[in-house]
C-alpha cells in the first residue's frame, strides 16, 4: 500500500449521506434533524438512528484497525507526549554550556 492510498483511507470522511443510506431515509431529513429544535425546519431524528450510528462506527473502526494492522511493526512509534520541544533542547544546550564553563574554571586552579 502506498502513502497516498493509506492516507486517503485514514482521512476518508463519513457523510450524512452515508448515515442516511444506512438508516434508509433521505439526506435532507437528517440535515433537518441536526438543526436547532427552535428552527421551524427542524424534524425529529428518524427511528433507528442510534443503531445506524453504531454500525457505521464499528465499520469505520474495523477499517482503521485493518489499516493499522498493515503497518504494524513497520516503524517505531513515538508517543506524542515524548517529543522534546525546541525550548527543552535549548535548555539542555545552556546547561551543557554552563557545565563546560565550570569544568574549564576548575581546571585552571
C-alpha positions in Angstrom: 0.0 0.0 0.0 1.4 3.4 -0.9 1.4 6.6 1.0 -1.5 8.2 -1.0 -3.8 5.2 -0.6 -3.0 4.7 3.1 -3.6 8.4 4.0 -6.7 8.6 1.9 -8.1 5.6 3.8 -7.1 7.2 7.1 -8.9 10.5 6.5 -11.8 9.2 4.5 -14.9 11.0 5.7 -18.2 9.7 6.7 -21.1 11.8 5.5 -24.7 12.4 6.3 -25.4 10.7 3.0 -23.7 7.5 4.4 -25.8 7.7 7.5 -29.0 8.3 5.5 -28.3 5.3 3.4 -27.6 3.2 6.5 -31.0 4.2 8.1 -32.9 4.2 4.8 -34.0 7.9 4.9 -33.2 11.0 2.9 -30.2 13.1 3.4 -32.5 16.1 3.8 -34.3 14.6 6.7 -31.0 14.0 8.6 -29.9 17.5 7.8 -33.1 18.9 9.2 -32.8 16.6 12.3 -29.5 18.3 13.1 -31.0 21.8 13.2 -31.8 23.6 16.4 -35.1 22.4 17.9 -36.3 26.1 17.8 -35.8 26.2 14.0 -39.1 25.9 12.1 -37.5 23.4 9.7 -36.4 21.0 12.5 -37.5 17.4 12.2 -37.2 14.7 14.8 -34.4 12.2 14.2 -35.6 9.0 12.4 -36.2 5.8 14.3 -33.1 3.6 14.3 -30.5 6.4 14.1 -28.7 5.1 17.2 -28.2 1.6 15.7 -27.1 3.1 12.4 -24.5 5.3 14.0 -23.2 2.3 16.0 -23.0 0.2 12.8 -21.1 2.9 10.9 -18.8 3.5 13.9 -18.0 -0.2 14.1 -17.4 -0.5 10.4 -15.1 2.6 10.4 -13.2 1.2 13.5 -12.8 -2.1 11.7 -11.5 -0.4 8.6 -9.0 1.7 10.6 -7.9 -1.4 12.6 -7.2 -3.3 9.4 -5.2 -0.3 8.0 -3.2 -0.1 11.2 -2.5 -3.8 11.0 -1.0 -3.4 7.6 1.6 -1.1 9.1 2.2 -2.8 12.5 5.9 -3.2 13.1 6.9 -1.1 10.1 8.4 1.7 12.1 8.8 2.6 15.7 6.0 4.8 17.1 6.7 7.7 19.3 4.2 8.8 21.8 3.2 12.5 21.2 4.0 13.1 24.9 7.6 12.1 24.5 8.5 14.8 22.0 11.0 17.3 23.2 10.2 20.9 22.5 12.7 23.3 20.9 12.7 25.1 24.2 13.7 22.0 26.1 16.6 21.4 23.6 17.8 25.0 24.1 17.7 24.5 27.9 19.8 21.4 27.5 22.4 23.3 25.4 22.5 26.1 28.0 23.1 23.5 30.8 25.8 21.8 28.8 27.5 25.2 28.2 27.4 26.0 31.9 28.9 22.7 32.8 31.7 23.2 30.3 32.4 26.6 31.8 32.5 25.3 35.3 34.9 22.5 34.2 37.1 24.9 32.4 37.3 27.1 35.6 38.0 24.2 37.8 41.0 23.0 35.7 42.6 26.5 35.9 43.0 26.3 39.6 
